[in-house]
Amino acid sequence: MAEHRSLPVPDGLEGERLDAALARLFGLSRTRAAEVIAAGDVLVDGQAGAKSDRMQAGSWLEVTLPAPPSAPVARPEPVPGMSILYEDDDIVVIDKPIGVAAHPTPGWTGPTVLEGLLGAGHTLATSGAAERQGIVHRLDANTTGAMVVAKSEAAYSLLKRAFKERTVDKRYHALVQGLPDPLRGTIDAPIDRHPSGDGRWAVVAGGRPSVTHYDAIEAFRAVSLLDIKLETGRTHQIRVHMSAVHHPCAGDLAYGADPTLAARLGLKRQWLHAVRLGFEHPGDGRWVEFESPYPDDLAHALEVAADES
């Protein structure tokens, strides 16, 4: 059912556009906020608002929010190229291939880790939302590498806590444009949805705290290979942070990468790989680590970069 909300414009939104204000107040994308406004479902002091209207603190908003879309249903279906790195009664660690999302979401029609595991006959934890059963963390659809999924209910609870408490060692390798200065450093910058509302994320004042540690492994003529450790796990965090310091992941056109360089390296997606994952095993508490080798497209791009140097 549609939801009706009535509230004053907070002081902190003074001067904001109406679409941006709605996005922040209700967690909508700017595009979705604009659609709600265009439908005539937003009144400002009793008058239909326009998306470009500037907000005045204390003005009264009356908003009718459409019913949220139904949660997508996971349909078991094997995923070609998704291999198992490790499995026992509590967990399954997979090597996630390109073009595979973690779980079903509205608008995603491609394969998912969850559906692939169910399709291959794996029994997963049922804690949490039905469309996310067993999923305790995510990788972007076009980011490859090691990912753990919970099979037992106890494992689900313990792994969720471990990710929340930041005791999981998440290591990535990224091939980025240029050479970062300094060669080893920390990017501590808050992340939130991009103001454009186009599905990207960005460094935004007042966003969620986000911390990325990086260390240069090898430098080539046009790119550098970095070892990256995440302290937090925001959506697109590495891609956003590296772009923010003017060293986007090679091939990451959504975040400012050079398309000419991407073509030269043969990249059709960001060069970003979850190379290692370490955590306390939820069954017996021992520390375990799992590694994922570079897939063919990333290995080829690295070879081209080395040949050019």
C-alpha positions in Angstrom: 0.0 0.0 0.0 1.0 3.6 -0.6 2.4 5.5 2.4 1.4 9.0 3.3 3.9 11.2 5.1 3.5 14.7 6.4 6.4 16.6 8.0 8.2 20.0 8.1 11.4 20.6 6.1 14.3 20.1 8.5 16.8 23.0 8.9 19.5 20.9 7.4 17.7 20.8 4.0 17.3 24.6 3.7 18.1 25.5 0.1 18.1 21.9 -1.2 16.2 21.1 -4.4 12.9 19.2 -3.7 14.1 16.1 -5.5 17.3 16.0 -3.5 15.5 16.7 -0.3 13.0 13.8 -0.9 15.9 11.5 -1.8 17.6 12.2 1.6 14.5 12.1 3.7 13.1 8.9 2.4 16.1 7.0 1.0 15.0 7.3 -2.6 17.2 7.7 -5.7 17.0 11.2 -7.3 15.3 9.6 -10.3 12.6 7.9 -8.1 12.1 11.1 -6.2 11.6 13.1 -9.4 9.0 10.5 -10.6 7.0 10.9 -7.3 7.1 14.7 -7.7 6.0 14.4 -11.4 3.1 12.2 -10.4 1.8 15.1 -8.3 2.3 13.2 -5.1 4.3 15.9 -3.3 2.8 19.0 -1.9 4.8 21.9 -0.4 2.7 24.1 1.8 -0.4 22.7 0.1 0.9 23.3 -3.5 2.2 20.8 -6.0 6.0 20.9 -5.9 8.4 20.9 -8.8 11.7 19.0 -8.6 13.8 22.1 -8.9 12.0 24.0 -6.1 14.3 25.1 -3.4 13.4 24.1 0.2 12.7 26.5 3.0 13.2 25.2 6.5 9.8 24.8 8.2 7.8 24.5 5.0 5.3 21.6 5.2 5.7 18.6 3.1 2.9 16.1 2.3 4.2 13.1 0.4 2.5 10.0 -0.9 5.1 7.3 -1.4 4.3 4.4 -3.7 4.2 0.9 -2.3 7.7 -0.6 -2.4 8.3 -3.2 -5.1 7.8 -6.8 -4.1 10.9 -8.6 -3.0 12.3 -10.7 -5.9 12.2 -14.4 -5.5 15.3 -16.6 -5.8 14.9 -19.2 -8.5 17.5 -22.0 -8.3 19.5 -22.0 -11.5 23.1 -23.1 -12.0 25.6 -20.4 -12.8 28.3 -21.4 -15.3 31.8 -20.5 -14.2 31.1 -20.2 -10.5 33.4 -22.6 -8.7 33.7 -23.7 -5.1 36.9 -22.8 -3.2 35.8 -24.5 0.0 32.7 -26.1 1.6 31.7 -27.7 4.9 28.5 -28.0 7.0 28.7 -24.3 8.0 30.0 -22.3 5.0 30.6 -22.4 1.3 33.3 -20.2 -0.2 32.8 -19.4 -3.9 35.0 -17.9 -6.7 32.4 -15.4 -8.1 32.7 -14.9 -11.8 32.0 -11.7 -13.8 28.3 -10.7 -14.4 26.9 -12.4 -11.3 25.1 -10.5 -8.5 25.1 -11.7 -4.9 21.3 -12.1 -4.7 18.2 -11.1 -6.6 17.3 -7.4 -6.5 14.6 -5.4 -8.2 15.7 -4.6 -11.8 18.5 -7.3 -11.9 17.7 -10.0 -14.4 21.1 -11.7 -14.6 22.4 -14.7 -12.6 23.1 -14.5 -8.9 25.3 -16.3 -6.4 22.3 -17.4 -4.3 20.4 -18.9 -7.2 23.5 -20.6 -8.5 24.2 -22.3 -5.2 20.5 -23.3 -4.8 20.5 -24.6 -8.4 23.6 -26.7 -7.7 21.8 -28.3 -4.7 23.5 -26.5 -1.8 21.5 -26.0 1.4 21.9 -22.5 2.7 20.9 -20.7 5.9 17.4 -19.3 5.8 17.9 -16.4 8.3 17.3 -12.9 7.0 15.2 -11.9 4.0 14.1 -14.8 1.7 15.9 -13.3 -1.3 19.2 -13.1 0.6 19.3 -16.4 2.4 22.8 -17.2 3.5 24.3 -14.0 1.9 26.4 -12.3 4.6 28.3 -9.9 2.2 28.3 -8.9 -1.4 30.5 -8.2 -4.4 29.5 -6.0 -7.3 28.1 -7.9 -10.2 31.3 -7.2 -12.2 33.7 -7.6 -9.4 35.1 -11.1 -9.2 36.7 -13.2 -6.5 36.3 -14.9 -3.1 32.9 -14.7 -1.4 31.6 -16.7 1.6 28.0 -17.8 2.0 26.5 -19.2 5.2 25.0 -22.7 5.2 24.0 -23.1 8.9 21.9 -20.6 10.9 24.7 -20.3 13.5 27.2 -19.5 10.7 24.9 -16.8 9.3 24.6 -15.1 12.7 28.4 -15.3 13.5 29.5 -14.2 10.0 27.1 -11.2 10.0 28.5 -10.1 13.3 32.1 -10.6 12.1 31.4 -8.3 9.1 29.6 -5.8 11.3 32.5 -5.7 13.8 35.1 -5.6 11.0 37.0 -8.6 12.1 36.9 -10.1 8.5 40.1 -9.5 6.4 38.8 -8.5 3.0 41.7 -8.1 0.5 41.3 -6.9 -3.1 43.7 -6.2 -5.9 42.9 -3.2 -8.1 44.6 -2.0 -11.3 44.2 1.8 -11.1 45.1 4.6 -13.5 48.3 6.5 -12.7 50.5 6.1 -9.6 49.0 7.0 -6.2 51.0 9.5 -4.1 51.8 8.4 -1.4 52.3 4.8 -2.5 50.7 3.5 0.7 47.9 5.3 2.3 44.4 5.4 3.7 41.3 7.0 2.2 38.9 8.1 4.9 35.9 9.7 3.1 32.1 9.3 3.7 30.1 7.7 0.9 26.4 8.1 0.0 24.3 7.9 -3.2 25.6 10.1 -6.0 23.6 13.4 -6.2 22.6 12.6 -9.8 20.5 9.7 -8.6 21.8 7.5 -11.5 22.7 4.5 -9.3 26.3 5.5 -8.7 27.8 6.3 -5.3 30.1 9.2 -4.3 32.1 10.8 -1.6 29.4 13.0 0.0 29.6 15.2 3.2 27.4 13.5 5.8 27.6 10.1 4.1 28.3 6.9 5.8 31.9 6.6 7.3 34.1 4.7 4.8 37.7 3.7 5.1 40.0 2.1 2.5 43.6 1.2 3.0 45.8 0.7 -0.1 49.4 -0.3 -0.8 51.1 -0.2 -4.3 52.4 -3.6 -5.3 53.7 -2.7 -8.8 53.8 0.3 -11.1 53.6 0.3 -14.9 53.6 3.1 -17.4 49.9 3.9 -17.3 48.6 2.0 -14.3 49.5 0.7 -10.9 48.5 -2.6 -9.1 47.3 -2.0 -5.6 46.6 -4.3 -2.6 43.5 -2.9 -0.9 42.1 -3.7 2.5 38.6 -2.6 3.4 37.9 -1.4 6.9 34.3 -0.7 6.0 32.1 -2.3 3.3 30.1 0.3 1.5 28.5 -0.2 -1.9 31.2 0.5 -4.7 33.6 1.7 -1.9 36.9 0.9 -3.7 35.6 2.2 -7.0 34.3 5.5 -5.4 37.4 6.1 -3.2 39.9 5.4 -6.0 38.0 7.7 -8.3 37.8 10.4 -5.6 41.6 10.5 -5.4 41.9 10.6 -9.3 43.0 7.0 -9.7 39.9 5.1 -10.9 40.1 1.4 -11.4 41.1 0.8 -15.0 38.1 0.0 -17.1 35.6 1.5 -14.6 33.9 3.9 -17.1 31.1 4.6 -14.6 33.6 6.2 -12.2 35.8 8.2 -14.6 38.2 5.7 -16.1 39.7 6.4 -19.5 37.9 4.4 -22.2 40.9 4.5 -24.5 43.0 2.8 -21.9 40.3 0.3 -21.1 40.2 -0.6 -24.8 43.9 -1.0 -25.0 43.9 -3.3 -22.0 41.0 -5.3 -23.4 38.8 -4.4 -20.3 35.0 -4.4 -20.4 34.6 -3.9 -16.7 36.5 -2.5 -13.7 39.9 -4.2 -12.9 38.9 -5.2 -9.4 39.2 -8.6 -7.8 38.5 -10.0 -4.3 41.8 -11.9 -4.0 41.7 -13.1 -0.4 39.1 -13.5 2.4 40.1 -14.3 5.9 37.8 -14.8 9.0 37.3 -16.9 12.1 35.5 -20.1 11.0 32.0 -20.0 12.6 32.1 -23.6 13.4 35.3 -24.0 15.4 36.8 -20.5 15.7 40.0 -21.3 13.8 41.3 -18.6 11.4 40.8 -19.5 7.8 41.8 -17.8 4.6 40.8 -18.4 1.0 42.4 -17.0 -2.2 41.1 -16.5 -5.7 43.3 -16.3 -8.8 42.9 -13.6 -11.3 40.3 -14.4 -14.0 41.5 -14.4 -17.6 40.4 -10.9 -18.5 42.2 -9.3 -15.6 45.3 -11.4 -16.1 45.4 -10.4 -19.8 45.0 -6.7 -18.9 47.9 -7.0 -16.5 50.1 -8.6 -19.1 49.3 -5.8 -21.6 50.1 -3.2 -19.0 53.5 -4.9 -18.2 54.3 -5.2 -22.0 53.7 -1.5 -22.4 56.1 -0.5 -19.6 
